[in-house]
Amino acid sequence: MTDLSAWLTQHKEGMQWAAAISVVVFFGSLLIVPCLVIRIPADYFAKPHRPRTMFADRHPLLRWSGLIIKNLLGASLVLAGIAMLVLPGQGLLTVVIGILLLDFPGKHRLEARVIRIRPVRKSINWLREKANAPPLVIERIDEDRH
């Protein structure tokens, strides 16, 4: 236990930064997540393929810059979330937010599987109802297709 205490003492400034980032991510997520959930088109999960991204119709330089920045932010949040799993902070929530920002093959299918989990869907539709947004329409999956 003295080794841990010594390590914490030596890295006091880093721990303070980790705690500050954790608090910002926690309160930021309380504000941002409901806004993002409300902005999801009601038919987003009713289609087997992901809709076009917000950068799709932009100039190629702007599109690639936006995608790179979004993916760097996502990767940073995933790494910070992994660190917060053992350090103070909302590690799991930070990892999930980071994954949602990343672009990777099969992401839409993963999102669709998560949204089909009844408590997740009920929570999201509850938030949408409070904001007078229509509930999400979920496509029925045939596991044989995948």
Secondary structure, 3 states (H helix, E strand, C coil): CHHHHHHHHHCHHHHHHHHHHHHHHHHHHHHHHHHHHHHCCCCCCCCCCCCCCCCCCCCHHHHHHHHHHHHHHHHHHHHHHHHHCCCCCCHHHHHHHHHHHCCCCCHHHHHHHHHCCHHHHHHHHHHHHHCCCCCCCCCCCCHHHC
